[in-house]
Amino acid sequence: MDLGSEFTWAIAKQIADRLMFDSTSRYLSDVEILVLQGSWEGKSYSDIAEQYGYSTEYINSDVGFTLWSKLSQASGEKVTKRNFRGALERQWLASAPTPRPSASEVSKPEPLYLERPPTEAQCFEAILKPGALIRIKAPKKMGKTWLLEHILSYAQQQDYHTVPINLMRIEEAVLQDLDRFLKFFSSRVTRKLKLDSSIDDYWDEGLGSNTSCTEYFEECILESCDRPIVLALDNADRLFPYGEVASNFFSLLRAWYEDARIIEDWQKLRLVMAHSTDVYPTLNVNRSPFNVGLAVELAEFTDDQAASLVEGQLSTGDLQTLTEMVGGHPYLIQQAIEYLKVQPDGSIKTLMEIAPTEAGPYAQHLRDLWSHLQAHPELAIAMKTVAQASEPVRIKPEQGFMLHSLGLVRLKGNEVEVRCTLYKLYFCDRLEDL
């Protein structure tokens, strides 16, 4: 058997994730995964940077350099953009005789899901309704994907078909062309449902892309399935900057939602969307799915929920110290726990000292946020105003929404305040000379 043919992207990502955790006590960040996957696909740093809206210097000199250095440190051999495939495959083969999981079984280790009642019960009840639509909104890293996957798991228990699509993984060229995007979308759903594809037979230039896509769904997907289909779109806001595509696609979803009221076959389709921002620059909200269905807005963990997450791992006093630094932010709390697990001599006091620095476990997360602000100077100036303020302040509404979508601020009526002490300390330092 050709073992090399079994070494897939999913397995490479799992191995890199493990090596990164061994080296740094944290898993791969979102932007590191983008660089690793782009490199796997043979893309240059400039291609990756352009596709995801970063500067080439940041992707190359900061993210790429750190990624290969940490993988080298953990693997014991020099890992570069050119040789990382072979290096990761050697790590995979060296892990024998542990049974090698199939690509479908490989996934990033996730923390135990922590429910936030009554959110889950509301979502479970909603997804059972014909033609359901659920909108999950929260800043980045607040648990949207966890909840979305929890809903899909519940749907599978009901013997529903499930089709997850993460828009963050779609190539830039596909997002820029409506016809190409809808064909990709239709193909993805077809494959997930293990149906025979006849997309080309239904695509009619004279009818237009939206009508062609609708007829394909009606006659080839919905009529072929005798059970409900839960279609889950993660990172739906990835489409917002692509005016024509976003406007047409979200209008299409709204039309399908309306069709489900009167057409039985469309009642099989249940939609779940997760997004980080309310800024819809090119969308008519009355022709989009963003003002219908069940709206779910995820908040930070309460004190009791945070205590449940760290039960048996932190004392009440240490948890209070941690939350004074990071609030009830799910990701930041989880990262602290992971760090303390692999630092036997570490203490909460030491963690608090290094948390807002490049030596702490949040370093890559903070650099990712900093890079985004550097790419948007007006947003950086707005963040400086918020970070340096001792009470909520008023900034331009669109800047407030964008900073909120990044998770950097809380909305307080028409004003905003920095989300947590960690961000205040880090960005006051970074933005001091701006």
N, C-alpha and C positions, 0 to 999 in steps of 0.2 A: 504494500500500500504506500502511496506517495504521501508521506506525512506533511510535506510542504504544502500540498493542496488543501490540507485541513486548517492551515493557519489563517484564520479570517481576521477581518478588522475587529469584530466583537471580542475575539480572544486576545488580540494585540492590545486593545484598550484595557481589558481586565488585567493583563500582565503589567502594563504601564501603571495602572492605578495602584496595584499592589506594591510595585517598586517605589512609586512616589510616596506612598504611605510609610514604607520601611525607612525611607530617607528623611522625610520631613514631618511625619506624624499627621499628614493631611492627605486627602485624595486629590486627584487632578481637578483643577478649577475648570470652569466652563470654557474660558479662552484657551487654556492648555489643551483641552479636548479638541477644540476647533483647529489648533495648530497641528496636533498629532494626526487628526483625520485628514486635514488638507495635505499634509506631507505624505500620508498613506496613499492619497489619490494622485500624488505626483505634482501638486501645485507648488508654486514658488511662494516665498513670503509675501511678495507684493500682491499676488493673486489672492492669498488668504486675507490680507489686510483690506484690500478693496472689497472683497465679498462681504466681510462682516463689519466694515465701517471703522477699522482701526488704522493707525499710522503704520507704515512699513517698518519704521525704526523700532516701534514698540513691539511689534510681532517678532521681529528678528532679534534685536539686541536685548530685549527684556524677557519676553515670554519664551521665545525659542531657546535663548542662551540658558535661562534657568531650567527649562524642561530637560534639555539634553545633559546639562551638568548634574542634575539630581538623578536622572536615570543612570548616568555613568557611575555616580557615587554608590548607588544601591546595587548595581549589577556587577561592579568590579571590572568593567571594561569600558573603553571610551565609546560613548554613544553619540552619534551625530545625525543630522537630517538625512544624510546619504546612507548610513548603515543601520538605522534603528530597527528596520524590519528584521534583519538577521539577528541583531542583538536580542530583540524581544522573543524571537522564535527560539533562540538557544535557551533563554530563561524558561520558556514553555516546555521544551523537551527535557530540560534538567529537572523539572518538577515531577517527572515520572518516578514511581509507578502510580501516582495519584491519577485516577481516571480523568481523561480529558473531556470536559463538558462540550456538548454540541453548541453551535453558535446561538441557538435559540435558548439555551440554558444559561448562557453567560450574561451576567448583569453586574452592575456596580453594587457593592454591598451598601445597603441603605439602613439607616437607623430604624428601630421599631416605630411603626406608625402610631402617632399619638392623636387620638380623636379630640375634636373641639366641638362638643355638643352645643347646639342641636344641628350643626352644619351637616354632618354625615347623614343623619336621619332624614333631613329635608331633601338632600340630594338623592338618597335611595328611593324615597317616596316619589320624587319627581321623575326619575328615570323609568319608572314603571308605567308612566302615562303615555298614551299614544302621541307621537309627534313631539315629544318633550324637547326642551332646549334649556340647558344650564350654562350660565356664564360665571366663571370663577375669576375674580379680579383681586390682585394683591401685588405689592411691590416684588421685585426679584428676590428669590431665595426665601420666600415666606411660606412655602409649602404647597404651591399650586399644583405642581406635578405630582406630589404625593397624594393629594386629594383626588386628582384626576385618575391616577392609577387605582386608587381605592374604589372609586366609582366603577371603573372597568372590571375590577375583581368581583364586585357585587353583581354586575351585569352578567358576568360569566357564570356565576352561581345560579342565575335565573335561566341559564341556557340561552342567553342572547349572543349574537355575533358581536365581536368588538373589533374596531379598526382604529388604532392610535396613529396619528400623524403629527410629527413634530416639525413645525414649519422652520425651525432654526436649522434643520439639516438639509434644506432644499437649496440647490445651487442658485446663485445670483441670476444667471441667464434665464432660468426657468421662471423666476419671480417677475422678470421684466416683460414677459410676453403672455397675454391672457390665454391665447389658444394653447400655447405650450404648457402653461400652468394647469389649465383645466384637463388637458390630456394626461398630464402627470397625476393629478388628483384622481381622475377616473381610473387610471391604471393601478394606482396604489390601492384603492378600495377593492378593485377586481382581484388583485393578487392576494390581498389579505383574506378575502372570502373564498379563495381557491376556485374562482369561476373562470371559464374560458373568456378570453378577451375578444371583443369584436368592435373596439372603439373606432377604428377606421371606417367601418361600415356605417356608423351613425354620424360621423362628423361631416357636416354639410356647410360649406362656406356661405352658401346663400341664406341659411337659417341663422348663422352666427354661433359663436362658441357657447354662450349660455344655453340657448335652446338645444343645441346638439348634446351638451352635457346632461341637460334635464331629461331628454328623450332616452339617452343611454341609461341613465339611472332608473328611469321608469320601467323600461322594457327589458333591460339585461340584468340589472342588479335587484331591484325591489321585487320584480315578478319571479325571480329565481330563488328568493329566500322566503322560507315559511316562518321565520322567526324574526323578532326585532333586531335591528342593527344599531349599535351604539358607535357613532363616529366621534372621536375625541381629537380635537385640534389643540395642541399645546403650542405656546408662544404665538398665538394668533396675531399679536401686534407686530410680528415680523413683517407682515404684509402692508402695514399702514403707510410706509413711505412710497409704495408703488401704486400711485394714484389710480390708473385705469384698472389694473388687476384687482386691487383692493375693493374699489367701488363696485365692480361687476361681480366679484366673487361673493362679497358679503350681501349684496342685493339678491344674489341667487339663493344663498342660504335663507334669507328672510322669506323669499318667495316659496321655498320648499316648506318652511315652517307654517306659512299661511295655507299652503295646499293641504297640509295634514289635517286641517280643520274639516275639509270636505271630501278628500280623496283617501280612500281606505289604504291603498298601497303606501302612500307617503306617511301614514301613521306608524309604519314599521321603523322609520328613521328617527333616531333619538340623537340629538346633537349636544356635545359638551365642549365648551371652549374655555381656554385659560389665557388671560392676557394681563399685562402689567401696567397699562396706562389707559387713561381716558381721552388721550389726544388723538382724535380721528380727523386729521387735517383735510382729507378729501372726501369724507363720507357724509352722505345724507342720513342722519340717524333714523329717520322715518322709513328708510329703505334698507336698513341694515338690521342685523340681529341683536344689536347692542342696547335695545330698549324694550325687549320682550323676553318672555321666559322667566326662569328663576335666576335672580342675581345673587351671587354668593361673594361676599367680600371677606377675605381672611385677615384677621387681626393678629397681633402678637400673642404669644402665650400669656395666659393669666398666671398669677403666682402659683396657684394650685397645679396648673398644667405643667409649668416649668419644674415644680417639685416632683411631679410624676415622672418627668423625663429623666431627671438626675437621681431618682430614688436609689439609695444604696451606693451612690458614687460621690456625692457631695453632702457635707453637713448643711444644716439650715443657715448657719452663719456664712459659710463659703458660698452658698447659692445666692444669698443676699448681696455679697460682695460682687459676685459675677453679674447679677442683674443690674446692679448700680452702674456697671460698665457697659453692658450690651442690651439692657432692657429685656424684653421677652422675645427677642428675635430668635426664631427656631434654629436657623443655620448657625448663628454665632454661638448660641448655647451648645449646640451639638459639636461644633469644632473645638470648643473649650474642653468638653468631656473627652473627645478623642485624643486631644493633646495630653491631657493629664493621665490618660490610661497608659501611654507609652513613655511617660516621663516619670519614672518611679521616685526620683528625687525632687520632682517639681511640686510647687505649692501654689495655691490660689494667689498668694501675695506676689510670687515671682511672675505668674501669668499676667497679673494686672500691670506689673511694671513694664513688661515687654509687649503687651497687647497692641498698643497703637504705634509700634515701631516695626522696622524691617526685620527684626529678629524674632517677631512673634508669630503665632500660628495663623494670624489673619493677614499676613503680609501680602500674599498673592491676591486675595480678595480686595484688599485696600488698593493695591496697585491697579487692578482692573478698573475699579471705580475712578481712580485718579486719571488713568489713561482716557477714559470716556470724557471726563471734564476737560482735559487738555485738548481734546478734539473739538470741543464746543466752548470756546472762550467766554461767551456771554453766560453760559450755564455755570462756568467756574466762578465768575464774578458774583453771580447770584448765590452760589453755595458759600462763598466767603462771607457775604453779608449775613447769611443765616448762621453759619458756624460761629461767628464772632459775637453774635447777639446774645444777650442774657435773658431774653424773653421772645415770644413769637413775633415775627416781623412780616410785613407785606412785601411781596415781590410780584413780578408779572405772572399772571395766572398760568400761562403756558410753561414758564420756567418752574413754577411750583409743581405742576402736574408731572413734568419730566423728572424733577428731583425726587418726587414721591414714587414714580415708577421705578427708579433706580434703588429705592429703599432708603434714601439718604435723609429724608425729612418726613415729619408727620404733618398732616393738614389740620389746622385749627381754625375752622371757619374760613375766613378770607386771608388768614395768615398761615405761616409755616414755622416749624421749629425743627432743629436737628434731631434725628431719631434717637440717638444714644450718645453717651459720653465718648465711646470709642471713636465715632465719626467726628465728634467735635474736636477731640485732641489731635487726631491725625490730620484733619483738613485745616484746622487753624495753623498748624505747622507748615503744611504743604503750600497753603495759599497765602502765607504771610507776605511774600514779596510780590504778589500779583497786583 
